[in-house]
Amino acid sequence: MKETKNISRSRAQESSAAIEKMYITMRHLFNRGFYKPMGISGDTLREALLALRPEIYGNIAEEKVELNGLLYVIERLPVGIEECRFINLTSDEGYSKSHFQAIVPPKRRRNCYRIDEEQMNVEITRGRSDIYDILTHLTFIFIESHKIRNRVLLDDAGEVSRDWFKLEQAVSQKKKLTQIEKEKAISHAANILGRTFEEVLDIYDAFGSAAAPDRFLHVIFWLGKLAIEEIVDDNKRTITFSPILRERLGHHIHGEIWATNIKEVLKENQLLDRPIHVISANMHSVMNSIFATEVLKTKFKDKSDFFIYEELSKSGANALRNQVEEVALKFGMISLPDTSGTNIDVQIFDTAKIDWAKTSFPKAEIGDKKPVLIVMDYAFGEQAYETIDELLKPFKKATLLNVESVSIMGKAGILEGGKGDIMIPNAHINEGTADNYFFENELTAEMFEGNDIAVFAGPMVTVLGTSLQNRDLLKFFHESTWGIIGLEMEGSYYQKAIQSASKIRKSVPHDIKVRYAYYASDNPLETGSTLASGGLGTTGVKPTYLITIKILEQIFNVK
């Protein structure tokens, strides 16, 4: 009799299965309309997240509470969500016309509304990726909340530890805590969290704001309080999806409004028949790359262009930025702040109105047809498909757009190298499905050499969400024959839309050029270099502008 071989799965395979399970479960729960994250309906999602153990959520599988991961998540969720038992994900359903004040998280552009003491509404206008992002973040903080509950609840009747009682006293104070009161409260919180006094002290102020300096204690208390009530009173937290959201999602409603607005403005300004170049970047790098050096050269004599860009990127540089914007608006820039709900602002540059001698590209050769640049802010995950798909469609079904190129400049995780390095992809592979999109990139690694920045070229993986980065899976992608150099969230969705528009639907030229380049925001394979370890600071300025300038040199035919 043949002996059965013991087949075991590697951590990478387990992680891949966990991501697929999360993806399917989240879609199922969305179709169902509601679920209780810490109840039976949330079991699969919790188990999959604990099996995956994403890098960003650090010690999620351990008993002690994960502080860096908690900070990362709290900055992406609305203030006050930790107090809410009911979280309702909605479409844009008119709350902006009500008395409810929009709450926008510091690190994610989404409108949220506190309906009452127990309910928070979160507006989803950026597609499914937004839902995956929120659900994974909520699952994480609910898992952490039950770690707090485990450490403070002494019995099923609701008796709590002395540390919890003292924390409650500190949180109930309406005034700002004195240094002594704060340190006492931190001591009790550290016991509850299974962390040292120093660890809590180090992260304490990052949670706070001018209005709520002691928010850290507030967040910990409310997470624990609701978790205790789930056990003692069987008061389960509930996440619901509004009927309108379920009806609208996937139909490109916001993307269509957004794209139509852009085409209407092109028509008004007689730009529809001109060659068009679409650039996905931020709202300052293209404008600054063209105009800033000339506008500010007297203020920053003998300083390099990159020094000027760094000055413009500093948080208090509004006056400088306004100076550059004023000149840009005078020389052919049209600003289109978003009104569609996509949260993607747009700038349109009419190159016919630019005085090239007063720019950083005096040798620009733009020909007789004078191209038009459409610069769009970053899309979010699957939203990239929705927006580019709609933008490349004909205007009013009859007018085809002459889109000559689409350029994507983005932020991504790198698997070899560090923050601020540059990645030039030649293919995007979808995590989970391994759908792959190969393309001829107009940008090459050689173009970026000699600038004191490491450059990597090769395929990149498009992940379901930044919060699902997993070391074992990324290591497999990097070290196997896939040869992945980095990970991001939008690439394959952009390419899917560009390929269908140019190769199948023929709504844009067949030989449309594509440019993809990313700068590294983190290295999820390095401990202490994940997204949860903090932002890029000015490290990101040089690669951002280097990529932008290379894209513009190609569009403006600068040799």
C-alpha positions as CSV (number, residue, x, y, z in Angstrom):
1,M,0.0,0.0,0.0
2,K,1.4,3.4,-1.0
3,E,2.2,5.6,1.9
4,T,0.3,8.9,1.9
5,K,2.6,11.8,1.7
6,N,2.2,14.4,4.4
7,I,1.5,17.6,2.5
8,S,1.9,20.8,4.5
9,R,1.3,24.3,3.4
10,S,4.0,27.0,3.6
11,R,3.3,30.3,5.4
12,A,3.1,32.0,2.0
13,Q,0.4,29.6,0.9
14,E,-1.5,30.0,4.2
15,S,-1.3,33.8,3.8
16,S,-2.5,33.7,0.2
17,A,-5.5,31.6,1.3
18,A,-6.2,34.0,4.1
19,I,-6.3,37.0,1.8
20,E,-8.6,35.1,-0.6
21,K,-10.8,34.1,2.3
22,M,-11.0,37.8,3.5
23,Y,-11.8,39.0,0.0
24,I,-14.7,36.5,-0.5
25,T,-16.0,37.0,3.1
26,M,-16.1,40.8,2.8
27,R,-18.0,40.6,-0.4
28,H,-20.4,38.1,1.1
29,L,-21.0,40.3,4.2
30,F,-21.6,43.3,2.0
31,N,-24.2,41.4,0.0
32,R,-25.8,40.2,3.2
33,G,-26.2,43.8,4.4
34,F,-24.9,43.6,8.0
35,Y,-22.8,41.6,10.4
36,K,-21.5,41.5,14.0
37,P,-17.7,41.6,13.8
38,M,-17.2,39.9,17.2
39,G,-20.2,37.5,16.7
40,I,-20.5,34.3,14.6
41,S,-20.9,36.3,11.4
42,G,-17.5,38.0,11.9
43,D,-15.6,34.7,12.8
44,T,-14.2,34.0,9.3
45,L,-12.9,37.6,8.9
46,R,-11.3,37.6,12.3
47,E,-9.7,34.1,11.8
48,A,-8.4,35.1,8.4
49,L,-6.8,38.3,9.7
50,L,-5.2,36.4,12.6
51,A,-3.9,33.8,10.1
52,L,-2.6,36.5,7.8
53,R,-1.0,38.6,10.6
54,P,-0.3,41.6,8.4
55,E,3.0,43.5,9.1
56,I,1.1,46.7,9.7
57,Y,-0.9,45.2,12.5
58,G,2.3,44.1,14.3
59,N,1.5,42.0,17.4
60,I,-2.1,41.3,16.4
61,A,-1.8,37.6,17.2
62,E,-0.2,38.2,20.7
63,E,-1.8,39.0,24.0
64,K,-0.4,42.5,24.3
65,V,-2.1,45.3,22.5
66,E,-0.4,46.5,19.3
67,L,0.2,50.3,19.6
68,N,1.8,51.3,16.3
69,G,-0.9,49.4,14.3
70,L,-3.6,51.0,16.5
71,L,-2.2,54.5,15.7
72,Y,-2.0,53.8,12.0
73,V,-5.7,52.6,12.0
74,I,-7.1,55.4,14.3
75,E,-5.6,58.0,11.9
76,R,-7.6,56.5,9.1
77,L,-10.9,56.3,10.9
78,P,-13.2,59.1,12.1
79,V,-12.7,60.7,15.5
80,G,-15.2,59.1,17.9
81,I,-15.6,55.8,16.1
82,E,-14.3,54.0,19.1
83,E,-17.4,55.1,21.0
84,C,-19.9,53.8,18.4
85,R,-21.6,50.4,18.7
86,F,-23.2,50.8,15.2
87,I,-21.1,51.6,12.2
88,N,-23.1,52.2,9.0
89,L,-21.3,52.3,5.6
90,T,-23.3,54.4,3.2
91,S,-23.1,55.9,-0.3
92,D,-23.3,59.7,-0.7
93,E,-26.9,60.0,0.5
94,G,-27.2,63.7,1.1
95,Y,-25.8,64.1,4.7
96,S,-23.7,67.0,3.5
97,K,-27.0,68.9,3.2
98,S,-27.9,68.2,6.8
99,H,-26.9,69.7,10.2
100,F,-24.5,66.8,10.7
101,Q,-20.9,67.9,10.6
102,A,-18.6,65.9,8.3
103,I,-15.7,64.3,10.2
104,V,-12.8,63.6,7.9
105,P,-10.0,61.2,9.3
106,P,-6.6,62.8,9.3
107,K,-5.0,60.3,6.9
108,R,-8.0,59.2,4.6
109,R,-10.3,61.4,2.7
110,R,-13.7,60.1,3.5
111,N,-16.7,62.0,4.9
112,C,-18.1,60.5,8.1
113,Y,-21.1,61.6,10.2
114,R,-21.8,61.0,13.9
115,I,-25.6,60.3,13.8
116,D,-26.0,59.9,17.6
117,E,-24.1,58.7,20.6
118,E,-24.0,55.1,19.3
119,Q,-23.9,55.4,15.5
120,M,-21.2,56.5,13.0
121,N,-22.0,56.7,9.3
122,V,-19.0,56.3,6.9
123,E,-19.5,57.5,3.3
124,I,-18.1,55.1,0.7
125,T,-17.6,56.9,-2.7
126,R,-14.3,55.3,-3.7
127,G,-15.4,51.8,-4.5
128,R,-14.8,48.3,-3.0
129,S,-11.2,49.0,-1.9
130,D,-12.6,51.6,0.5
131,I,-14.8,48.9,2.0
132,Y,-12.0,46.3,2.3
133,D,-9.8,49.0,3.9
134,I,-12.4,50.0,6.5
135,L,-13.5,46.4,7.4
136,T,-9.9,45.2,7.9
137,H,-9.2,48.3,10.1
138,L,-12.4,47.7,12.1
139,T,-11.7,44.0,12.5
140,F,-8.2,44.9,13.8
141,I,-9.4,47.4,16.4
142,F,-12.2,45.1,17.6
143,I,-9.7,42.2,18.1
144,E,-7.5,44.7,20.0
145,S,-10.5,45.8,22.1
146,H,-11.1,42.2,23.2
147,K,-7.4,41.9,24.3
148,I,-8.1,44.9,26.6
149,R,-11.3,43.2,27.8
150,N,-9.4,40.0,28.6
151,R,-7.0,41.9,30.8
152,V,-9.5,43.9,32.8
153,L,-12.7,41.8,33.1
154,L,-12.3,39.6,36.2
155,D,-15.5,37.6,35.9
156,D,-18.6,37.3,33.7
157,A,-20.6,39.4,36.1
158,G,-18.7,42.5,35.1
159,E,-16.2,43.0,37.9
160,V,-13.2,44.9,36.6
161,S,-9.6,45.4,37.7
162,R,-8.3,48.3,39.7
163,D,-6.3,49.5,36.7
164,W,-9.5,49.8,34.6
165,F,-11.3,51.6,37.4
166,K,-8.4,54.2,37.6
167,L,-8.4,54.6,33.8
168,E,-12.1,55.3,33.8
169,Q,-11.6,58.0,36.4
170,A,-8.9,59.7,34.3
171,V,-11.0,59.6,31.1
172,S,-14.1,61.0,32.9
173,Q,-12.2,64.2,33.7
174,K,-13.3,67.0,31.4
175,K,-10.1,69.1,31.8
176,K,-6.7,68.4,30.4
177,L,-4.7,66.1,32.7
178,T,-1.8,67.5,34.6
179,Q,1.6,65.8,34.1
180,I,1.3,63.8,37.3
181,E,-2.3,62.7,36.4
182,K,-1.2,61.8,32.9
183,E,1.7,59.7,34.1
184,K,-0.5,57.9,36.7
185,A,-3.1,57.1,33.9
186,I,-0.3,55.9,31.6
187,S,0.9,53.6,34.3
188,H,-2.5,52.0,34.6
189,A,-3.0,51.9,30.8
190,A,0.4,50.2,30.4
191,N,-0.7,47.4,32.7
192,I,-4.0,47.0,30.8
193,L,-2.2,46.9,27.4
194,G,0.6,44.6,28.5
195,R,3.1,47.3,27.5
196,T,5.9,49.1,29.4
197,F,5.3,52.6,30.7
198,E,7.9,53.9,28.2
199,E,6.2,52.3,25.2
200,V,2.9,54.0,26.1
201,L,4.6,57.3,26.9
202,D,6.4,57.3,23.5
203,I,3.2,57.0,21.4
204,Y,0.8,58.9,23.7
205,D,1.1,62.3,22.1
206,A,0.8,60.9,18.5
207,F,-2.8,60.0,19.3
208,G,-3.6,63.4,20.7
209,S,-4.5,66.7,19.1
210,A,-4.7,70.3,20.3
211,A,-8.4,69.8,21.1
212,A,-7.9,66.4,22.7
213,P,-4.4,65.9,24.0
214,D,-5.3,62.9,26.1
215,R,-7.1,61.0,23.3
216,F,-5.0,57.9,23.7
217,L,-6.6,57.1,27.0
218,H,-10.0,57.9,25.6
219,V,-9.5,55.5,22.6
220,I,-8.2,52.6,24.9
221,F,-11.1,53.1,27.4
222,W,-13.9,53.2,24.8
223,L,-12.5,50.2,22.9
224,G,-12.4,48.2,26.2
225,K,-15.7,49.5,27.4
226,L,-17.6,48.3,24.3
227,A,-15.8,45.0,24.4
228,I,-16.8,44.4,28.0
229,E,-20.4,45.3,27.2
230,E,-20.3,42.7,24.4
231,I,-19.5,40.0,26.9
232,V,-21.4,41.1,30.0
233,D,-24.6,42.5,28.4
234,D,-24.4,40.7,25.0
235,N,-24.5,44.1,23.3
236,K,-22.7,43.2,20.1
237,R,-21.2,45.9,17.8
238,T,-22.8,45.9,14.4
239,I,-21.6,47.0,10.9
240,T,-24.3,47.7,8.4
241,F,-24.2,48.5,4.7
242,S,-27.0,50.9,3.5
243,P,-29.4,49.6,0.8
244,I,-28.4,52.6,-1.5
245,L,-24.7,51.7,-1.1
246,R,-25.4,48.1,-2.0
247,E,-27.4,49.2,-5.0
248,R,-24.9,51.7,-6.3
249,L,-21.5,50.0,-5.7
250,G,-19.8,48.7,-8.9
251,H,-21.8,50.9,-11.2
252,H,-19.2,53.7,-11.6
253,I,-21.7,56.3,-10.5
254,H,-19.1,58.7,-9.0
255,G,-16.5,57.9,-11.6
256,E,-18.9,58.8,-14.4
257,I,-19.9,62.1,-12.9
258,W,-16.2,62.9,-12.3
259,A,-15.1,62.1,-15.9
260,T,-18.1,63.9,-17.4
261,N,-17.2,67.1,-15.4
262,I,-13.6,67.0,-16.9
263,K,-14.9,66.5,-20.5
264,E,-17.4,69.3,-20.1
265,V,-14.6,71.7,-19.0
266,L,-12.4,70.5,-21.9
267,K,-15.3,71.3,-24.3
268,E,-16.0,74.7,-22.8
269,N,-12.3,75.6,-23.3
270,Q,-12.2,74.1,-26.8
271,L,-9.6,71.5,-25.8
272,L,-11.5,68.3,-26.7
273,D,-9.8,67.8,-30.1
274,R,-6.3,68.3,-28.9
275,P,-3.8,65.5,-27.9
276,I,-4.4,64.6,-24.3
277,H,-1.9,63.3,-21.7
278,V,-3.4,61.9,-18.4
279,I,-1.1,62.0,-15.4
280,S,-2.1,60.4,-12.0
281,A,0.0,62.2,-9.4
282,N,-0.5,64.6,-6.5
283,M,-1.9,68.2,-6.9
284,H,1.4,70.0,-6.7
285,S,4.3,68.1,-8.4
286,V,3.3,68.8,-12.0
287,M,2.4,72.5,-11.4
288,N,5.6,73.0,-9.3
289,S,7.8,71.2,-11.8
290,I,6.7,73.5,-14.6
291,F,6.5,76.9,-12.8
292,A,8.0,76.9,-9.3
293,T,11.7,77.4,-10.1
294,E,11.1,80.5,-12.3
295,V,8.5,82.0,-9.9
296,L,10.7,81.6,-6.8
297,K,14.2,81.9,-8.2
298,T,14.8,85.4,-6.8
299,K,13.7,84.3,-3.3
300,F,15.9,81.2,-3.4
301,K,19.0,82.5,-5.3
302,D,21.7,79.8,-6.0
303,K,19.5,77.0,-4.6
304,S,18.8,73.8,-6.5
305,D,15.4,73.0,-7.9
306,F,15.0,70.2,-5.4
307,F,15.7,72.6,-2.5
308,I,12.8,74.8,-3.8
309,Y,10.5,71.7,-4.1
310,E,11.4,70.7,-0.5
311,E,10.5,74.2,0.7
312,L,7.2,74.1,-1.1
313,S,6.4,70.7,0.5
314,K,6.8,72.0,4.1
315,S,3.6,72.2,6.1
316,G,3.7,76.0,6.6
317,A,4.5,76.9,3.0
318,N,1.0,78.0,2.0
319,A,2.1,81.5,0.9
320,L,4.8,80.1,-1.4
321,R,2.4,77.5,-2.9
322,N,-0.2,80.2,-3.6
323,Q,2.4,82.2,-5.4
324,V,3.2,79.3,-7.8
325,E,-0.5,78.5,-8.2
326,E,-1.3,82.1,-9.1
327,V,1.2,82.0,-12.0
328,A,0.0,78.6,-13.1
329,L,-3.6,79.8,-13.3
330,K,-2.5,82.8,-15.4
331,F,-0.6,80.5,-17.8
332,G,-3.2,77.9,-18.8
333,M,-3.9,75.9,-15.6
334,I,-7.6,75.1,-14.8
335,S,-8.2,73.9,-11.3
336,L,-11.1,71.4,-10.8
337,P,-11.7,70.6,-7.1
338,D,-13.8,67.4,-6.8
339,T,-17.6,67.7,-6.5
340,S,-18.4,64.1,-7.6
341,G,-17.6,62.2,-4.4
342,T,-14.5,60.4,-5.9
343,N,-12.3,62.7,-3.7
344,I,-10.0,63.0,-6.8
345,D,-9.2,66.7,-7.6
346,V,-8.1,67.5,-11.1
347,Q,-5.9,70.1,-12.9
348,I,-6.0,70.8,-16.6
349,F,-3.0,72.4,-18.3
350,D,-3.4,74.0,-21.7
351,T,0.2,74.0,-23.0
352,A,-0.8,76.6,-25.7
353,K,-1.0,79.3,-23.0
354,I,2.3,78.5,-21.3
355,D,5.2,80.9,-21.9
356,W,7.9,78.2,-22.0
357,A,10.8,80.7,-21.5
358,K,9.3,81.3,-18.0
359,T,9.3,77.6,-17.0
360,S,11.7,74.8,-16.1
361,F,11.2,73.4,-19.7
362,P,12.5,76.2,-22.0
363,K,13.4,73.6,-24.7
364,A,9.9,72.1,-24.8
365,E,8.9,71.1,-28.3
366,I,5.1,70.6,-28.3
367,G,4.4,70.9,-32.0
368,D,1.4,72.6,-33.7
369,K,-1.3,70.7,-31.9
370,K,-0.3,71.8,-28.3
371,P,-1.1,69.0,-26.0
372,V,-3.4,69.2,-22.9
373,L,-2.4,67.7,-19.6
374,I,-5.1,66.2,-17.3
375,V,-3.5,65.8,-13.8
376,M,-5.6,63.7,-11.5
377,D,-5.0,63.1,-7.8
378,Y,-4.3,59.6,-6.6
379,A,-7.2,57.0,-6.9
380,F,-7.7,54.4,-4.2
381,G,-7.5,50.7,-5.2
382,E,-10.2,49.5,-7.5
383,Q,-11.3,53.1,-7.9
384,A,-8.4,53.5,-10.4
385,Y,-10.3,51.2,-12.8
386,E,-13.6,53.1,-12.4
387,T,-12.1,56.6,-13.0
388,I,-9.7,55.8,-15.9
389,D,-12.4,53.6,-17.6
390,E,-14.9,56.5,-17.5
391,L,-12.3,59.1,-18.5
392,L,-11.2,57.2,-21.6
393,K,-14.8,56.7,-22.9
394,P,-16.0,59.0,-25.7
395,F,-17.7,62.3,-24.7
396,K,-21.5,62.0,-25.2
397,K,-20.9,58.7,-27.1
398,A,-19.7,60.5,-30.2
399,T,-16.5,62.4,-29.5
400,L,-13.5,60.2,-29.2
401,L,-10.6,61.5,-27.0
402,N,-7.1,61.6,-28.5
403,V,-5.4,60.4,-25.3
404,E,-1.8,59.9,-26.3
405,S,-0.5,58.7,-23.0
406,V,-1.4,57.8,-19.4
407,S,1.3,58.3,-16.8
408,I,1.1,57.0,-13.2
409,M,3.3,58.3,-10.5
410,G,2.6,56.6,-7.2
411,K,3.7,55.6,-3.7
412,A,4.4,51.9,-3.1
413,G,6.0,49.4,-0.8
414,I,9.4,48.2,-1.9
415,L,10.8,44.7,-1.3
416,E,14.5,45.4,-1.9
417,G,15.8,48.8,-0.9
418,G,14.3,51.5,1.4
419,K,12.1,54.6,1.8
420,G,12.5,57.1,-1.1
421,D,13.9,54.6,-3.6
422,I,12.3,54.3,-7.1
423,M,10.6,51.4,-8.8
424,I,10.0,51.1,-12.5
425,P,7.5,48.2,-13.3
426,N,7.1,46.2,-16.5
427,A,4.1,44.3,-15.3
428,H,1.4,44.3,-12.6
429,I,0.3,41.1,-11.0
430,N,-3.0,41.0,-9.0
431,E,-2.5,39.4,-5.6
432,G,-4.8,36.5,-4.9
433,T,-5.9,35.9,-8.5
434,A,-2.4,36.2,-10.2
435,D,-4.1,38.1,-13.1
436,N,-1.3,39.8,-14.8
437,Y,-0.9,42.8,-17.1
438,F,2.4,43.2,-19.0
439,F,3.1,46.5,-20.7
440,E,5.9,48.5,-22.5
441,N,6.8,51.2,-20.0
442,E,8.1,54.4,-21.6
443,L,10.1,55.0,-18.5
444,T,13.2,52.9,-17.9
445,A,15.5,52.4,-14.8
446,E,18.4,54.0,-16.7
447,M,16.7,57.3,-17.0
448,F,16.8,57.7,-13.2
449,E,20.4,56.7,-12.6
450,G,23.0,59.1,-11.3
451,N,20.7,60.9,-8.9
452,D,21.8,59.3,-5.6
453,I,18.6,57.3,-5.5
454,A,18.5,53.5,-5.9
455,V,16.3,52.4,-8.8
456,F,14.7,48.9,-9.2
457,A,13.0,47.5,-12.3
458,G,10.7,44.5,-12.6
459,P,7.1,43.3,-12.0
460,M,5.0,44.7,-9.2
461,V,2.1,43.2,-7.3
462,T,-1.2,45.0,-6.9
463,V,-2.5,44.2,-3.4
464,L,-6.0,44.2,-2.0
465,G,-5.1,46.8,0.7
466,T,-2.0,48.2,2.3
467,S,-3.3,46.8,5.6
468,L,-3.0,43.3,4.3
469,Q,0.8,43.3,3.7
470,N,2.2,40.0,4.8
471,R,5.9,39.2,5.1
472,D,5.8,35.5,4.1
473,L,3.7,36.1,1.0
474,L,5.7,39.1,-0.1
475,K,8.9,37.2,0.5
476,F,7.6,34.4,-1.8
477,F,6.7,36.9,-4.5
478,H,10.1,38.6,-4.2
479,E,12.3,35.5,-4.1
480,S,10.4,33.1,-6.5
481,T,10.4,33.5,-10.3
482,W,7.8,36.2,-10.0
483,G,10.7,38.5,-9.1
484,I,8.4,41.1,-7.6
485,I,10.1,44.4,-6.7
486,G,7.3,46.1,-4.9
487,L,3.6,46.3,-4.0
488,E,0.9,49.0,-4.6
489,M,-2.8,49.2,-4.8
490,E,-3.9,50.6,-8.2
491,G,-1.5,49.5,-11.0
492,S,-3.4,46.5,-12.4
493,Y,-6.7,48.4,-12.3
494,Y,-5.3,51.3,-14.3
495,Q,-3.8,48.9,-16.8
496,K,-7.0,46.9,-17.1
497,A,-8.9,50.1,-18.0
498,I,-6.2,51.4,-20.4
499,Q,-6.0,48.0,-22.3
500,S,-9.7,47.6,-22.7
501,A,-10.1,51.2,-23.9
502,S,-7.2,51.1,-26.4
503,K,-7.1,47.4,-27.6
504,I,-10.8,46.3,-27.4
505,R,-13.2,49.3,-27.2
506,K,-11.0,51.5,-29.5
507,S,-12.2,54.7,-27.7
508,V,-8.6,55.9,-27.5
509,P,-5.6,55.4,-29.9
510,H,-4.4,51.8,-30.2
511,D,-0.7,52.9,-29.6
512,I,-1.4,54.8,-26.4
513,K,1.8,55.2,-24.3
514,V,2.0,54.2,-20.7
515,R,4.4,55.3,-18.0
516,Y,4.5,53.8,-14.5
517,A,7.0,54.8,-11.8
518,Y,6.7,54.6,-8.0
519,Y,8.7,55.8,-5.1
520,A,9.0,53.7,-1.9
521,S,7.0,54.8,1.2
522,D,8.0,51.7,3.2
523,N,9.7,48.3,3.1
524,P,7.2,45.7,4.6
525,L,10.0,43.1,4.7
526,E,12.1,45.2,7.1
527,T,11.1,45.5,10.8
528,G,10.6,49.1,11.6
529,S,10.1,50.2,8.0
530,T,6.4,49.4,7.5
531,L,3.8,52.1,6.9
532,A,3.0,52.0,10.6
533,S,6.5,53.3,11.4
534,G,5.6,56.8,10.2
535,G,5.6,58.9,7.1
536,L,8.3,59.8,4.5
537,G,8.9,63.4,5.6
538,T,11.0,65.1,3.0
539,T,12.6,61.8,1.8
540,G,9.7,61.5,-0.7
541,V,10.3,65.0,-2.3
542,K,13.2,64.2,-4.5
543,P,11.9,60.9,-6.0
544,T,8.4,62.5,-6.5
545,Y,9.8,65.4,-8.5
546,L,12.4,63.3,-10.3
547,I,9.6,61.0,-11.6
548,T,7.3,64.0,-12.5
549,I,10.1,65.7,-14.4
550,K,11.0,62.6,-16.4
551,I,7.3,62.2,-17.3
552,L,7.0,65.8,-18.4
553,E,10.3,65.7,-20.4
554,Q,8.8,62.9,-22.5
555,I,5.5,64.7,-23.0
556,F,7.2,67.9,-23.9
557,N,9.8,66.2,-26.1
558,V,12.8,67.6,-24.2
559,K,15.9,65.9,-25.4
